Amino acid sequence: MKLRHSLLGVGLLLMGAGLTPAVAETFRPERGVRCDDVEQICYYRGSPSVEMTRQYFGRDAARALRWNLRREEPRRPERVFYPEPGVRCDRAEQVCFNRRGEPSFRLTRDHLGYDAARRLERQPGPDWDQPNR
């Protein structure tokens, strides 16, 4: 337990310095959901989820997230988001890219939904990670 707290401290120190730690304190409690233990926010398919945050971190974390989301409402939602280290998703194009910058069926399905992944699967293009691989 002491090691975990020291890793969290190092992670917070690096984030404070503008650096992202190589290993994030995240977990996936269910399909399509990723929770950040440090930030105490859960994401459903790449977008912050008040309900999932409440379920896994409690009422106070959900209230804080709801307040932050309301504060951000006047802005246009970001087109590109980064649901996990090395992964980039583009909401307008409805595609997620893996660490090598290649379109990924699995990542698109996990973060943007099955319909987006099926559209990606039907697009002609270079050899990328098909669902059957």
N, CA, C and O atoms as a GROMACS GRO file, in nm:
protein
  532
    1MET      N    1   0.083  -0.120   0.000
    1MET     CA    2   0.000   0.000   0.000
    1MET      C    3   0.087   0.126   0.000
    1MET      O    4   0.053   0.226  -0.063
    2LYS      N    5   0.199   0.120   0.071
    2LYS     CA    6   0.288   0.236   0.077
    2LYS      C    7   0.344   0.268  -0.061
    2LYS      O    8   0.357   0.385  -0.097
    3LEU      N    9   0.376   0.163  -0.140
    3LEU     CA   10   0.428   0.182  -0.274
    3LEU      C   11   0.326   0.254  -0.362
    3LEU      O   12   0.363   0.343  -0.439
    4ARG      N   13   0.198   0.216  -0.352
    4ARG     CA   14   0.095   0.279  -0.433
    4ARG      C   15   0.086   0.429  -0.404
    4ARG      O   16   0.073   0.511  -0.496
    5HIS      N   17   0.092   0.465  -0.275
    5HIS     CA   18   0.084   0.607  -0.239
    5HIS      C   19   0.205   0.683  -0.291
    5HIS      O   20   0.192   0.797  -0.334
    6SER      N   21   0.322   0.622  -0.288
    6SER     CA   22   0.439   0.692  -0.338
    6SER      C   23   0.431   0.707  -0.490
    6SER      O   24   0.476   0.808  -0.544
    7LEU      N   25   0.374   0.607  -0.561
    7LEU     CA   26   0.355   0.619  -0.705
    7LEU      C   27   0.255   0.729  -0.737
    7LEU      O   28   0.274   0.805  -0.832
    8LEU      N   29   0.149   0.738  -0.657
    8LEU     CA   30   0.053   0.846  -0.677
    8LEU      C   31   0.120   0.982  -0.656
    8LEU      O   32   0.095   1.076  -0.731
    9GLY      N   33   0.203   0.991  -0.554
    9GLY     CA   34   0.273   1.116  -0.528
    9GLY      C   35   0.364   1.155  -0.643
    9GLY      O   36   0.369   1.272  -0.682
   10VAL      N   37   0.435   1.059  -0.698
   10VAL     CA   38   0.522   1.086  -0.812
   10VAL      C   39   0.437   1.128  -0.932
   10VAL      O   40   0.472   1.222  -1.004
   11GLY      N   41   0.325   1.058  -0.954
   11GLY     CA   42   0.237   1.093  -1.064
   11GLY      C   43   0.183   1.235  -1.052
   11GLY      O   44   0.179   1.310  -1.150
   12LEU      N   45   0.140   1.271  -0.932
   12LEU     CA   46   0.089   1.407  -0.909
   12LEU      C   47   0.199   1.510  -0.928
   12LEU      O   48   0.175   1.618  -0.983
   13LEU      N   49   0.319   1.478  -0.883
   13LEU     CA   50   0.433   1.569  -0.900
   13LEU      C   51   0.461   1.590  -1.048
   13LEU      O   52   0.483   1.703  -1.092
   14LEU      N   53   0.462   1.482  -1.127
   14LEU     CA   54   0.487   1.492  -1.270
   14LEU      C   55   0.377   1.570  -1.340
   14LEU      O   56   0.405   1.653  -1.427
   15MET      N   57   0.250   1.544  -1.301
   15MET     CA   58   0.140   1.619  -1.362
   15MET      C   59   0.150   1.767  -1.328
   15MET      O   60   0.122   1.852  -1.413
   16GLY      N   61   0.189   1.797  -1.206
   16GLY     CA   62   0.205   1.936  -1.167
   16GLY      C   63   0.314   2.006  -1.246
   16GLY      O   64   0.308   2.127  -1.268
   17ALA      N   65   0.412   1.930  -1.289
   17ALA     CA   66   0.522   1.986  -1.368
   17ALA      C   67   0.486   1.986  -1.517
   17ALA      O   68   0.568   2.025  -1.600
   18GLY      N   69   0.365   1.943  -1.551
   18GLY     CA   70   0.323   1.942  -1.690
   18GLY      C   71   0.362   1.815  -1.763
   18GLY      O   72   0.351   1.809  -1.886
   19LEU      N   73   0.406   1.714  -1.691
   19LEU     CA   74   0.444   1.587  -1.752
   19LEU      C   75   0.341   1.482  -1.716
   19LEU      O   76   0.284   1.485  -1.607
   20THR      N   77   0.318   1.390  -1.806
   20THR     CA   78   0.223   1.283  -1.779
   20THR      C   79   0.300   1.159  -1.741
   20THR      O   80   0.392   1.119  -1.813
   21PRO      N   81   0.266   1.096  -1.630
   21PRO     CA   82   0.337   0.974  -1.593
   21PRO      C   83   0.313   0.864  -1.696
   21PRO      O   84   0.207   0.858  -1.758
   22ALA      N   85   0.411   0.778  -1.712
   22ALA     CA   86   0.400   0.670  -1.810
   22ALA      C   87   0.290   0.572  -1.772
   22ALA      O   88   0.222   0.518  -1.860
   23VAL      N   89   0.270   0.548  -1.645
   23VAL     CA   90   0.168   0.454  -1.600
   23VAL      C   91   0.059   0.532  -1.527
   23VAL      O   92   0.084   0.593  -1.423
   24ALA      N   93  -0.058   0.530  -1.582
   24ALA     CA   94  -0.168   0.603  -1.520
   24ALA      C   95  -0.241   0.510  -1.424
   24ALA      O   96  -0.242   0.388  -1.442
   25GLU      N   97  -0.301   0.567  -1.324
   25GLU     CA   98  -0.380   0.492  -1.226
   25GLU      C   99  -0.523   0.483  -1.279
   25GLU      O  100  -0.611   0.556  -1.232
   26THR      N  101  -0.546   0.394  -1.376
   26THR     CA  102  -0.678   0.378  -1.432
   26THR      C  103  -0.724   0.233  -1.417
   26THR      O  104  -0.643   0.142  -1.400
   27PHE      N  105  -0.855   0.215  -1.425
   27PHE     CA  106  -0.911   0.081  -1.424
   27PHE      C  107  -1.035   0.080  -1.512
   27PHE      O  108  -1.095   0.184  -1.538
   28ARG      N  109  -1.073  -0.038  -1.557
   28ARG     CA  110  -1.189  -0.056  -1.644
   28ARG      C  111  -1.289  -0.146  -1.573
   28ARG      O  112  -1.280  -0.268  -1.581
   29PRO      N  113  -1.386  -0.087  -1.502
   29PRO     CA  114  -1.481  -0.167  -1.424
   29PRO      C  115  -1.583  -0.242  -1.510
   29PRO      O  116  -1.638  -0.343  -1.466
   30GLU      N  117  -1.608  -0.193  -1.631
   30GLU     CA  118  -1.702  -0.260  -1.721
   30GLU      C  119  -1.674  -0.214  -1.862
   30GLU      O  120  -1.600  -0.117  -1.885
   31ARG      N  121  -1.733  -0.283  -1.958
   31ARG     CA  122  -1.709  -0.254  -2.099
   31ARG      C  123  -1.744  -0.109  -2.134
   31ARG      O  124  -1.852  -0.060  -2.102
   32GLY      N  125  -1.651  -0.042  -2.201
   32GLY     CA  126  -1.673   0.095  -2.244
   32GLY      C  127  -1.649   0.200  -2.137
   32GLY      O  128  -1.665   0.319  -2.163
   33VAL      N  129  -1.611   0.156  -2.016
   33VAL     CA  130  -1.590   0.250  -1.905
   33VAL      C  131  -1.445   0.243  -1.861
   33VAL      O  132  -1.389   0.136  -1.839
   34ARG      N  133  -1.383   0.361  -1.848
   34ARG     CA  134  -1.247   0.372  -1.796
   34ARG      C  135  -1.251   0.476  -1.685
   34ARG      O  136  -1.303   0.586  -1.705
   35CYS      N  137  -1.196   0.443  -1.570
   35CYS     CA  138  -1.196   0.534  -1.456
   35CYS      C  139  -1.053   0.573  -1.420
   35CYS      O  140  -0.963   0.490  -1.421
   36ASP      N  141  -1.035   0.699  -1.390
   36ASP     CA  142  -0.906   0.753  -1.351
   36ASP      C  143  -0.908   0.769  -1.200
   36ASP      O  144  -0.980   0.853  -1.146
   37ASP      N  145  -0.827   0.688  -1.133
   37ASP     CA  146  -0.824   0.686  -0.986
   37ASP      C  147  -0.768   0.816  -0.929
   37ASP      O  148  -0.810   0.858  -0.821
   38VAL      N  149  -0.675   0.879  -0.998
   38VAL     CA  150  -0.614   1.003  -0.949
   38VAL      C  151  -0.712   1.119  -0.960
   38VAL      O  152  -0.733   1.194  -0.864
   39GLU      N  153  -0.773   1.134  -1.078
   39GLU     CA  154  -0.868   1.243  -1.101
   39GLU      C  155  -1.006   1.215  -1.041
   39GLU      O  156  -1.085   1.307  -1.022
   40GLN      N  157  -1.034   1.088  -1.013
   40GLN     CA  158  -1.164   1.041  -0.966
   40GLN      C  159  -1.274   1.082  -1.063
   40GLN      O  160  -1.374   1.145  -1.026
   41ILE      N  161  -1.252   1.042  -1.190
   41ILE     CA  162  -1.349   1.063  -1.297
   41ILE      C  163  -1.358   0.935  -1.376
   41ILE      O  164  -1.257   0.869  -1.403
   42CYS      N  165  -1.480   0.898  -1.414
   42CYS     CA  166  -1.499   0.784  -1.503
   42CYS      C  167  -1.545   0.835  -1.638
   42CYS      O  168  -1.621   0.932  -1.648
   43TYR      N  169  -1.498   0.769  -1.743
   43TYR     CA  170  -1.532   0.803  -1.880
   43TYR      C  171  -1.609   0.687  -1.941
   43TYR      O  172  -1.571   0.571  -1.927
   44TYR      N  173  -1.718   0.720  -2.008
   44TYR     CA  174  -1.793   0.620  -2.082
   44TYR      C  175  -1.771   0.648  -2.229
   44TYR      O  176  -1.813   0.752  -2.281
   45ARG      N  177  -1.705   0.554  -2.296
   45ARG     CA  178  -1.669   0.568  -2.437
   45ARG      C  179  -1.595   0.698  -2.463
   45ARG      O  180  -1.618   0.765  -2.564
   46GLY      N  181  -1.506   0.733  -2.372
   46GLY     CA  182  -1.419   0.848  -2.391
   46GLY      C  183  -1.472   0.981  -2.341
   46GLY      O  184  -1.398   1.079  -2.340
   47SER      N  185  -1.597   0.986  -2.300
   47SER     CA  186  -1.654   1.111  -2.250
   47SER      C  187  -1.676   1.100  -2.100
   47SER      O  188  -1.714   0.994  -2.050
   48PRO      N  189  -1.653   1.209  -2.027
   48PRO     CA  190  -1.675   1.206  -1.882
   48PRO      C  191  -1.820   1.169  -1.850
   48PRO      O  192  -1.913   1.221  -1.912
   49SER      N  193  -1.839   1.079  -1.753
   49SER     CA  194  -1.972   1.034  -1.716
   49SER      C  195  -1.998   1.061  -1.568
   49SER      O  196  -1.931   1.006  -1.480
   50VAL      N  197  -2.096   1.147  -1.542
   50VAL     CA  198  -2.133   1.178  -1.404
   50VAL      C  199  -2.186   1.052  -1.335
   50VAL      O  200  -2.151   1.025  -1.220
   51GLU      N  201  -2.270   0.977  -1.405
   51GLU     CA  202  -2.331   0.857  -1.345
   51GLU      C  203  -2.226   0.752  -1.310
   51GLU      O  204  -2.228   0.698  -1.199
   52MET      N  205  -2.134   0.724  -1.402
   52MET     CA  206  -2.028   0.626  -1.373
   52MET      C  207  -1.935   0.676  -1.263
   52MET      O  208  -1.890   0.598  -1.179
   53THR      N  209  -1.907   0.805  -1.263
   53THR     CA  210  -1.823   0.864  -1.159
   53THR      C  211  -1.890   0.847  -1.023
   53THR      O  212  -1.824   0.814  -0.925
   54ARG      N  213  -2.020   0.871  -1.016
   54ARG     CA  214  -2.095   0.853  -0.891
   54ARG      C  215  -2.089   0.707  -0.846
   54ARG      O  216  -2.068   0.678  -0.728
   55GLN      N  217  -2.106   0.617  -0.940
   55GLN     CA  218  -2.108   0.474  -0.908
   55GLN      C  219  -1.974   0.426  -0.852
   55GLN      O  220  -1.972   0.346  -0.759
   56TYR      N  221  -1.864   0.474  -0.907
   56TYR     CA  222  -1.733   0.421  -0.867
   56TYR      C  223  -1.654   0.509  -0.770
   56TYR      O  224  -1.564   0.460  -0.703
   57PHE      N  225  -1.688   0.640  -0.761
   57PHE     CA  226  -1.614   0.729  -0.671
   57PHE      C  227  -1.702   0.803  -0.571
   57PHE      O  228  -1.650   0.868  -0.480
   58GLY      N  229  -1.833   0.795  -0.587
   58GLY     CA  230  -1.920   0.856  -0.488
   58GLY      C  231  -1.981   0.988  -0.531
   58GLY      O  232  -1.950   1.044  -0.637
   59ARG      N  233  -2.070   1.036  -0.445
   59ARG     CA  234  -2.149   1.155  -0.474
   59ARG      C  235  -2.066   1.282  -0.487
   59ARG      O  236  -2.093   1.365  -0.574
   60ASP      N  237  -1.966   1.299  -0.402
   60ASP     CA  238  -1.885   1.422  -0.408
   60ASP      C  239  -1.807   1.432  -0.539
   60ASP      O  240  -1.798   1.539  -0.598
   61ALA      N  241  -1.750   1.321  -0.583
   61ALA     CA  242  -1.676   1.321  -0.710
   61ALA      C  243  -1.770   1.350  -0.826
   61ALA      O  244  -1.734   1.423  -0.919
   62ALA      N  245  -1.891   1.295  -0.822
   62ALA     CA  246  -1.990   1.319  -0.927
   62ALA      C  247  -2.032   1.466  -0.930
   62ALA      O  248  -2.047   1.525  -1.037
   63ARG      N  249  -2.051   1.525  -0.813
   63ARG     CA  250  -2.087   1.668  -0.806
   63ARG      C  251  -1.976   1.755  -0.864
   63ARG      O  252  -2.003   1.849  -0.939
   64ALA      N  253  -1.852   1.723  -0.830
   64ALA     CA  254  -1.739   1.801  -0.881
   64ALA      C  255  -1.732   1.790  -1.033
   64ALA      O  256  -1.708   1.890  -1.101
   65LEU      N  257  -1.752   1.671  -1.086
   65LEU     CA  258  -1.749   1.653  -1.231
   65LEU      C  259  -1.864   1.729  -1.295
   65LEU      O  260  -1.843   1.798  -1.395
   66ARG      N  261  -1.984   1.718  -1.240
   66ARG     CA  262  -2.099   1.790  -1.297
   66ARG      C  263  -2.073   1.940  -1.299
   66ARG      O  264  -2.105   2.007  -1.397
   67TRP      N  265  -2.015   1.993  -1.192
   67TRP     CA  266  -1.984   2.136  -1.186
   67TRP      C  267  -1.883   2.173  -1.294
   67TRP      O  268  -1.899   2.274  -1.363
   68ASN      N  269  -1.779   2.092  -1.310
   68ASN     CA  270  -1.677   2.120  -1.412
   68ASN      C  271  -1.735   2.110  -1.553
   68ASN      O  272  -1.699   2.189  -1.640
   69LEU      N  273  -1.823   2.015  -1.576
   69LEU     CA  274  -1.883   2.001  -1.709
   69LEU      C  275  -1.975   2.120  -1.740
   69LEU      O  276  -1.977   2.169  -1.853
   70ARG      N  277  -2.049   2.166  -1.641
   70ARG     CA  278  -2.136   2.283  -1.663
   70ARG      C  279  -2.053   2.408  -1.694
   70ARG      O  280  -2.092   2.492  -1.775
   71ARG      N  281  -1.940   2.417  -1.627
   71ARG     CA  282  -1.852   2.530  -1.650
   71ARG      C  283  -1.798   2.528  -1.793
   71ARG      O  284  -1.770   2.633  -1.851
   72GLU      N  285  -1.782   2.408  -1.850
   72GLU     CA  286  -1.728   2.391  -1.984
   72GLU      C  287  -1.835   2.397  -2.093
   72GLU      O  288  -1.801   2.407  -2.211
   73GLU      N  289  -1.964   2.391  -2.058
   73GLU     CA  290  -2.072   2.382  -2.156
   73GLU      C  291  -2.068   2.486  -2.266
   73GLU      O  292  -2.091   2.451  -2.382
   74PRO      N  293  -2.040   2.614  -2.236
   74PRO     CA  294  -2.042   2.712  -2.345
   74PRO      C  295  -1.941   2.681  -2.455
   74PRO      O  296  -1.961   2.722  -2.570
   75ARG      N  297  -1.836   2.610  -2.423
   75ARG     CA  298  -1.737   2.575  -2.525
   75ARG      C  299  -1.787   2.459  -2.609
   75ARG      O  300  -1.868   2.378  -2.565
   76ARG      N  301  -1.737   2.455  -2.730
   76ARG     CA  302  -1.769   2.343  -2.818
   76ARG      C  303  -1.694   2.219  -2.771
   76ARG      O  304  -1.577   2.230  -2.734
   77PRO      N  305  -1.758   2.103  -2.770
   77PRO     CA  306  -1.687   1.983  -2.726
   77PRO      C  307  -1.563   1.960  -2.813
   77PRO      O  308  -1.566   1.984  -2.934
   78GLU      N  309  -1.459   1.914  -2.752
   78GLU     CA  310  -1.336   1.888  -2.825
   78GLU      C  311  -1.357   1.779  -2.929
   78GLU      O  312  -1.420   1.677  -2.902
   79ARG      N  313  -1.304   1.802  -3.046
   79ARG     CA  314  -1.316   1.705  -3.154
   79ARG      C  315  -1.228   1.583  -3.126
   79ARG      O  316  -1.270   1.469  -3.147
   80VAL      N  317  -1.107   1.606  -3.079
   80VAL     CA  318  -1.013   1.498  -3.054
   80VAL      C  319  -0.999   1.480  -2.903
   80VAL      O  320  -0.989   1.577  -2.829
   81PHE      N  321  -0.999   1.353  -2.858
   81PHE     CA  322  -0.977   1.325  -2.718
   81PHE      C  323  -0.883   1.206  -2.706
   81PHE      O  324  -0.864   1.130  -2.801
   82TYR      N  325  -0.826   1.190  -2.590
   82TYR     CA  326  -0.725   1.089  -2.563
   82TYR      C  327  -0.773   1.003  -2.446
   82TYR      O  328  -0.744   1.034  -2.331
   83PRO      N  329  -0.846   0.894  -2.475
   83PRO     CA  330  -0.908   0.816  -2.369
   83PRO      C  331  -0.810   0.732  -2.286
   83PRO      O  332  -0.843   0.691  -2.175
   84GLU      N  333  -0.693   0.707  -2.339
   84GLU     CA  334  -0.590   0.632  -2.266
   84GLU      C  335  -0.455   0.666  -2.327
   84GLU      O  336  -0.449   0.716  -2.440
   85PRO      N  337  -0.348   0.641  -2.256
   85PRO     CA  338  -0.215   0.678  -2.307
   85PRO      C  339  -0.188   0.618  -2.445
   85PRO      O  340  -0.204   0.498  -2.466
   86GLY      N  341  -0.146   0.704  -2.537
   86GLY     CA  342  -0.110   0.660  -2.671
   86GLY      C  343  -0.226   0.642  -2.766
   86GLY      O  344  -0.205   0.608  -2.883
   87VAL      N  345  -0.347   0.664  -2.721
   87VAL     CA  346  -0.466   0.645  -2.805
   87VAL      C  347  -0.529   0.781  -2.832
   87VAL      O  348  -0.550   0.861  -2.741
   88ARG      N  349  -0.560   0.806  -2.961
   88ARG     CA  350  -0.623   0.932  -3.001
   88ARG      C  351  -0.753   0.898  -3.074
   88ARG      O  352  -0.754   0.815  -3.164
   89CYS      N  353  -0.862   0.965  -3.034
   89CYS     CA  354  -0.993   0.943  -3.097
   89CYS      C  355  -1.042   1.075  -3.155
   89CYS      O  356  -1.028   1.181  -3.093
   90ASP      N  357  -1.100   1.068  -3.273
   90ASP     CA  358  -1.153   1.186  -3.342
   90ASP      C  359  -1.304   1.168  -3.353
   90ASP      O  360  -1.352   1.082  -3.426
   91ARG      N  361  -1.379   1.251  -3.281
   91ARG     CA  362  -1.524   1.240  -3.281
   91ARG      C  363  -1.584   1.271  -3.418
   91ARG      O  364  -1.679   1.205  -3.460
   92ALA      N  365  -1.530   1.370  -3.488
   92ALA     CA  366  -1.585   1.408  -3.619
   92ALA      C  367  -1.564   1.297  -3.721
   92ALA      O  368  -1.655   1.268  -3.799
   93GLU      N  369  -1.448   1.236  -3.722
   93GLU     CA  370  -1.418   1.127  -3.815
   93GLU      C  371  -1.471   0.993  -3.766
   93GLU      O  372  -1.480   0.897  -3.844
   94GLN      N  373  -1.508   0.985  -3.636
   94GLN     CA  374  -1.558   0.862  -3.575
   94GLN      C  375  -1.458   0.748  -3.587
   94GLN      O  376  -1.490   0.638  -3.633
   95VAL      N  377  -1.334   0.776  -3.544
   95VAL     CA  378  -1.228   0.676  -3.549
   95VAL      C  379  -1.128   0.700  -3.435
   95VAL      O  380  -1.100   0.814  -3.398
   96CYS      N  381  -1.076   0.589  -3.381
   96CYS     CA  382  -0.969   0.596  -3.282
   96CYS      C  383  -0.844   0.534  -3.342
   96CYS      O  384  -0.851   0.437  -3.419
   97PHE      N  385  -0.730   0.590  -3.306
   97PHE     CA  386  -0.602   0.545  -3.358
   97PHE      C  387  -0.520   0.484  -3.246
   97PHE      O  388  -0.520   0.533  -3.133
   98ASN      N  389  -0.448   0.376  -3.278
   98ASN     CA  390  -0.364   0.309  -3.179
   98ASN      C  391  -0.233   0.384  -3.159
   98ASN      O  392  -0.213   0.492  -3.216
   99ARG      N  393  -0.144   0.328  -3.080
   99ARG     CA  394  -0.016   0.392  -3.048
   99ARG      C  395   0.071   0.416  -3.170
   99ARG      O  396   0.158   0.504  -3.168
  100ARG      N  397   0.049   0.338  -3.276
  100ARG     CA  398   0.126   0.356  -3.400
  100ARG      C  399   0.060   0.454  -3.495
  100ARG      O  400   0.111   0.477  -3.605
  101GLY      N  401  -0.053   0.512  -3.454
  101GLY     CA  402  -0.122   0.608  -3.538
  101GLY      C  403  -0.211   0.544  -3.644
  101GLY      O  404  -0.253   0.611  -3.738
  102GLU      N  405  -0.240   0.415  -3.629
  102GLU     CA  406  -0.322   0.344  -3.726
  102GLU      C  407  -0.466   0.335  -3.675
  102GLU      O  408  -0.488   0.324  -3.554
  103PRO      N  409  -0.566   0.340  -3.766
  103PRO     CA  410  -0.705   0.324  -3.723
  103PRO      C  411  -0.722   0.188  -3.655
  103PRO      O  412  -0.664   0.089  -3.699
  104SER      N  413  -0.801   0.186  -3.549
  104SER     CA  414  -0.820   0.063  -3.472
  104SER      C  415  -0.967   0.032  -3.454
  104SER      O  416  -1.042   0.112  -3.396
  105PHE      N  417  -1.009  -0.085  -3.504
  105PHE     CA  418  -1.147  -0.130  -3.485
  105PHE      C  419  -1.180  -0.141  -3.337
  105PHE      O  420  -1.281  -0.088  -3.291
  106ARG      N  421  -1.093  -0.210  -3.260
  106ARG     CA  422  -1.119  -0.236  -3.120
  106ARG      C  423  -1.128  -0.106  -3.039
  106ARG      O  424  -1.221  -0.089  -2.960
  107LEU      N  425  -1.034  -0.015  -3.059
  107LEU     CA  426  -1.036   0.110  -2.984
  107LEU      C  427  -1.154   0.197  -3.024
  107LEU      O  428  -1.215   0.262  -2.940
  108THR      N  429  -1.188   0.197  -3.153
  108THR     CA  430  -1.304   0.273  -3.200
  108THR      C  431  -1.431   0.217  -3.136
  108THR      O  432  -1.516   0.293  -3.089
  109ARG      N  433  -1.443   0.085  -3.133
  109ARG     CA  434  -1.559   0.020  -3.071
  109ARG      C  435  -1.568   0.055  -2.922
  109ARG      O  436  -1.675   0.089  -2.872
  110ASP      N  437  -1.454   0.048  -2.852
  110ASP     CA  438  -1.453   0.072  -2.708
  110ASP      C  439  -1.485   0.216  -2.670
  110ASP      O  440  -1.550   0.240  -2.569
  111HIS      N  441  -1.439   0.311  -2.751
  111HIS     CA  442  -1.451   0.452  -2.712
  111HIS      C  443  -1.555   0.532  -2.790
  111HIS      O  444  -1.601   0.636  -2.742
  112LEU      N  445  -1.594   0.485  -2.908
  112LEU     CA  446  -1.693   0.558  -2.987
  112LEU      C  447  -1.816   0.475  -3.020
  112LEU      O  448  -1.914   0.526  -3.074
  113GLY      N  449  -1.811   0.346  -2.988
  113GLY     CA  450  -1.929   0.262  -3.007
  113GLY      C  451  -1.918   0.166  -3.125
  113GLY      O  452  -1.835   0.183  -3.215
  114TYR      N  453  -2.003   0.067  -3.121
  114TYR     CA  454  -2.001  -0.040  -3.220
  114TYR      C  455  -2.034   0.011  -3.360
  114TYR      O  456  -1.973  -0.034  -3.458
  115ASP      N  457  -2.128   0.106  -3.372
  115ASP     CA  458  -2.165   0.158  -3.504
  115ASP      C  459  -2.047   0.225  -3.572
  115ASP      O  460  -2.023   0.205  -3.691
  116ALA      N  461  -1.972   0.305  -3.497
  116ALA     CA  462  -1.853   0.371  -3.553
  116ALA      C  463  -1.750   0.267  -3.597
  116ALA      O  464  -1.687   0.282  -3.701
  117ALA      N  465  -1.733   0.163  -3.518
  117ALA     CA  466  -1.637   0.058  -3.552
  117ALA      C  467  -1.679  -0.016  -3.679
  117ALA      O  468  -1.594  -0.047  -3.763
  118ARG      N  469  -1.808  -0.044  -3.694
  118ARG     CA  470  -1.856  -0.112  -3.815
  118ARG      C  471  -1.836  -0.025  -3.938
  118ARG      O  472  -1.800  -0.076  -4.044
  119ARG      N  473  -1.858   0.107  -3.926
  119ARG     CA  474  -1.833   0.197  -4.040
  119ARG      C  475  -1.685   0.195  -4.076
  119ARG      O  476  -1.649   0.193  -4.194
  120LEU      N  477  -1.601   0.196  -3.975
  120LEU     CA  478  -1.457   0.192  -3.998
  120LEU      C  479  -1.417   0.061  -4.067
  120LEU      O  480  -1.332   0.060  -4.156
  121GLU      N  481  -1.478  -0.047  -4.026
  121GLU     CA  482  -1.448  -0.178  -4.083
  121GLU      C  483  -1.480  -0.183  -4.232
  121GLU      O  484  -1.410  -0.248  -4.309
  122ARG      N  485  -1.585  -0.113  -4.273
  122ARG     CA  486  -1.628  -0.114  -4.413
  122ARG      C  487  -1.546  -0.022  -4.502
  122ARG      O  488  -1.551  -0.035  -4.625
  123GLN      N  489  -1.471   0.072  -4.444
  123GLN     CA  490  -1.393   0.166  -4.523
  123GLN      C  491  -1.273   0.096  -4.586
  123GLN      O  492  -1.203   0.020  -4.520
  124PRO      N  493  -1.250   0.123  -4.716
  124PRO     CA  494  -1.127   0.069  -4.776
  124PRO      C  495  -1.008   0.145  -4.720
  124PRO      O  496  -1.017   0.266  -4.695
  125GLY      N  497  -0.900   0.078  -4.700
  125GLY     CA  498  -0.782   0.146  -4.647
  125GLY      C  499  -0.669   0.051  -4.622
  125GLY      O  500  -0.677  -0.067  -4.658
  126PRO      N  501  -0.562   0.101  -4.562
  126PRO     CA  502  -0.446   0.017  -4.536
  126PRO      C  503  -0.479  -0.094  -4.436
  126PRO      O  504  -0.585  -0.093  -4.374
  127ASP      N  505  -0.389  -0.185  -4.423
  127ASP     CA  506  -0.404  -0.298  -4.331
  127ASP      C  507  -0.399  -0.249  -4.188
  127ASP      O  508  -0.292  -0.211  -4.140
  128TRP      N  509  -0.512  -0.249  -4.118
  128TRP     CA  510  -0.518  -0.207  -3.979
  128TRP      C  511  -0.583  -0.318  -3.898
  128TRP      O  512  -0.621  -0.420  -3.954
  129ASP      N  513  -0.595  -0.300  -3.770
  129ASP     CA  514  -0.639  -0.410  -3.685
  129ASP      C  515  -0.787  -0.441  -3.701
  129ASP      O  516  -0.872  -0.381  -3.636
  130GLN      N  517  -0.815  -0.536  -3.787
  130GLN     CA  518  -0.950  -0.585  -3.812
  130GLN      C  519  -1.000  -0.656  -3.686
  130GLN      O  520  -0.918  -0.700  -3.605
  131PRO      N  521  -1.132  -0.670  -3.668
  131PRO     CA  522  -1.184  -0.732  -3.547
  131PRO      C  523  -1.148  -0.880  -3.533
  131PRO      O  524  -1.147  -0.931  -3.421
  132ASN      N  525  -1.117  -0.948  -3.641
  132ASN     CA  526  -1.088  -1.091  -3.634
  132ASN      C  527  -0.942  -1.122  -3.611
  132ASN      O  528  -0.903  -1.238  -3.616
  133ARG      N  529  -0.861  -1.023  -3.586
  133ARG     CA  530  -0.718  -1.047  -3.565
  133ARG      C  531  -0.685  -1.055  -3.421
  133ARG      O  532  -0.569  -1.075  -3.385
   0.00000   0.00000   0.00000
